[in-house]
Amino acid sequence: MTRFRVAVVGTGHIAEEAHLPAFAAEAGRTELVAAVDIDAERADSFAVRHGIPAAYTDLDAMLRRERPDLVVLCSPPAAHLDAALSSLRSGAWVWLEKPPFLSLAEFDLVEAAERQGGPYASVIFQQRSGSGLRRLVRQLDSGELGRPLVAQAVTTWYRSPEYYAVPWRGRWDTEGGGTTLGHGIHQMDLLLAVLGPWAEVRAMAARLERDMDVEDVSTALVRFESGALATVVNSALSRREESYLRFDFSEASVELRHLYGYGDADWTYTPERLRAVDGAEVRSSHTALLPGLLDAMDRKERPPLSGRNGGREALELVTALYQAAFTGATVRPTDLLPDNPFYQRLHGGVPEWARC
Ligand SMILES: NC(=O)c1ccc[n+]([C@@H]2O[C@H](COP(=O)([O-])OP(=O)(O)OC[C@H]3O[C@@H](n4cnc5c(N)ncnc54)[C@H](O)[C@@H]3O)[C@@H](O)[C@H]2O)c1
């Protein structure tokens, strides 16, 4: 088994809280060799605090000197495209924070820079990693739960004016979108992980409270290829915060209530006798997601949550939601092609929304 040389780019909140524990848990297979941040003080202090031997403000210099096997992008979304392209071109695999990119156009540029057998870029949707989700998908595939009928994906979070005062937040050109892209994307991704491909989306979005360019609430109606219907609610204005998923199958209702991550106890089944309890509990987390990427690197195979294989689909649904909300149209997957302005930018150039 190879011990991979890893560089962390963007040494802020998520790098500290989620990535350091994930790499510590895989210390036998990974070695943190460099920290990169445009803020030299942050990069230095992160490297010193965590025993990382080198700190850089320049990604390309780091790539030339350190030759990492894996570059982890924890920088703001607008910085992901260039960093992912340079890293892939240098031969490094990329593990990048959600939202992966500012548009499907950016996603496709990066996918085109991947090479058969690696390097590949893989998106961090850590909520895919919990045992509760894996059991549900297996039960659904086995037919035990019947067929999917109705679902809800609710992300009712609270983000204060101070949260949006950070310069890169709340802007199309730096954050890429609002609460739909930045927060709701996790539950929307889980919806897709369970219900598979969607067929059409209708939606609304609004700026109700925060003084910013992007939306602070959105709602959508989604029809899936299976015929199942879902509602989606995304909010950055909800004082009682919750992430909630509900699936009504023909034989059972399955619900998940949590906030930023879940364990087995957060899932309820009605009737309870249909709850699967086999295997060890895995709480959803970056730490639980990382081994799958390292396994793929060992095998030189496309990793989970990359390309059309899971990495792109949540961004597709988010894009469809924005287009449906800003134009009033019903959006289908076949609409999301390069000649569609929403493929290029998530505000689609719609004047009421496109201020930067
Ligand atoms: N997976 C999750 O649940 C989750 C949770 C929170 C944040 N995130 C994502 O993680 C990313 C970072 O969020 P955060 O909360 O850690 O932000 P943050 O502001 O705390 O940290 C970002 C860091 O990146 C640095 N930076 C800015 N531009 C850079 C560039 N071009 N190159 C290198 N470094 C740069 C900043 O100086 C800062 O230190 C975002 O994409 C965000 O959406 C994911």
The ligand as an ORCA input file, in Angstrom:
! r2SCAN-3c Opt
* xyz 0 1
  N     -18.294     19.558      3.595
  C     -18.881     20.429      4.415
  O     -19.814     20.103      5.142
  C     -18.377     21.846      4.462
  C     -18.599     22.650      5.600
  C     -18.086     23.961      5.615
  C     -17.414     24.453      4.503
  N     -17.256     23.641      3.404
  C     -16.570     24.144      2.190
  O     -15.164     24.272      2.451
  C     -14.632     25.370      1.715
  C     -13.965     26.352      2.688
  O     -14.881     26.734      3.682
  P     -14.395     27.232      5.148
  O     -15.647     27.344      5.957
  O     -13.283     26.400      5.641
  O     -13.885     28.704      4.767
  P     -12.812     29.606      5.551
  O     -13.073     30.994      5.092
  O     -12.823     29.298      7.015
  O     -11.403     29.097      4.972
  C     -11.016     29.277      3.635
  C      -9.495     29.453      3.617
  O      -9.091     29.473      2.233
  C      -8.139     30.520      2.077
  N      -8.138     30.910      0.666
  C      -8.928     31.830      0.034
  N      -8.634     31.846     -1.295
  C      -7.635     30.941     -1.477
  C      -6.907     30.533     -2.617
  N      -7.146     31.034     -3.833
  N      -5.934     29.599     -2.433
  C      -5.675     29.078     -1.203
  N      -6.349     29.434     -0.092
  C      -7.313     30.352     -0.232
  C      -8.574     31.607      3.037
  O      -7.509     32.493      3.349
  C      -9.015     30.758      4.247
  O      -7.937     30.489      5.115
  C     -15.821     25.965      0.941
  O     -15.872     25.375     -0.354
  C     -17.022     25.526      1.762
  O     -18.229     25.443      1.036
  C     -17.690     22.364      3.382
*
